[in-house]
Amino acid sequence: RAGLDAAAQTLAQDLSVLYEEIKDTAWNKTAITLSTEFGRKIPTGAETGSDHGWANNLLVLSGALRSGGGAFAGALPVASDLQNGDVMSTAI
């Protein structure tokens, strides 16, 4: 857990530096996305674990991104809304 906390802190600091550098010139024309390498399917796989699923957006940053004042653009995933075992998400 300590390693993840340190990595998240480093990422936050680095994104802050990037934002400060481009906020007046390119922030509204820039999109930064962080995605998982892979997701996990809801159903149990053959080995009694969960199989790899689709990658997921973890973070999307942009001066041009508008979500209507809310925290999400799109719809949050519903665990019962599966497609081939994957949770389908349109939220960013």
N, C-alpha and C positions, 0 to 999 in steps of 0.2 A: 504494500500500500504506500509506503514512503516513496518508492520509486515513481509510482504513478502521480502522487502529489507533486513531486519535484518536477516531473515532466510537464504536468499541467501548468505549473507556475512559470516554467520557462516558456511554454507556448504562449501564455497570456502576456508575458513581458515582450516577447518577440512580436506578437500581433500588435501590441500597443505601440512599439517603435515603428512598425510598418505604417500603421494608421497615422501617426504623427507626421511621418515623411510625406504621405500622399493625400492627406485630408483636404488640402486646398487645391490640389491639381487633378487628381485621378480617382479619388475615393468613390465618386458617383459613377465611374465607368469601370470599376473593379469588383470582381466577385471572388471571394475566398471560400473554398469548401473543404471541409474535413469529412472523410468518409471512412467507414470501417472497411477492413480488407474483405470481410465476409460477415454475414449475419448467421443466425441459427434458426433452423426450422422449429416449429412448435412440436410436431409429433416426434416420438422417440424413434431413432433409427435402428438398424439391424443390430448394432452393437450396444443397445440400450442407452445410447447417448443421443444427442441431437445432431442431425446432419447440418452441413454448411448450407446456408441460405443466401439470399441476396445481400449485397452490401447496403449499408444505411448511411444517410447523412447524419453526422453528429453535430455539425456546426456550419452555418452559412452566414457569411458576413459580407455586406455591401452597402455603400451609401445609396444605391438605387433600389434596394430591396424594400418593398412596402408590404406590410401584413395587415393593413386596415386597423392598426392600433393594437393588435393582439400580439401574443408571443409567437404564434405559428402562422404560416401561410399554408393553406391546404387543410387537410383533415388529419387528425391523429389516427393512428392505426387501431384497429379493433382485433383483438386476438382471435375472435371467431371468424374473421374475414380472411380466410386462407386461400391461396392459390398455389397448388402443388406443395402444400405444407409451409409456404412462406407467408408471413404477415405482409399485406400490401399497405404501403404508406404513401400518401401524397404530401405529407407535411414537410416543410423545409424550415 
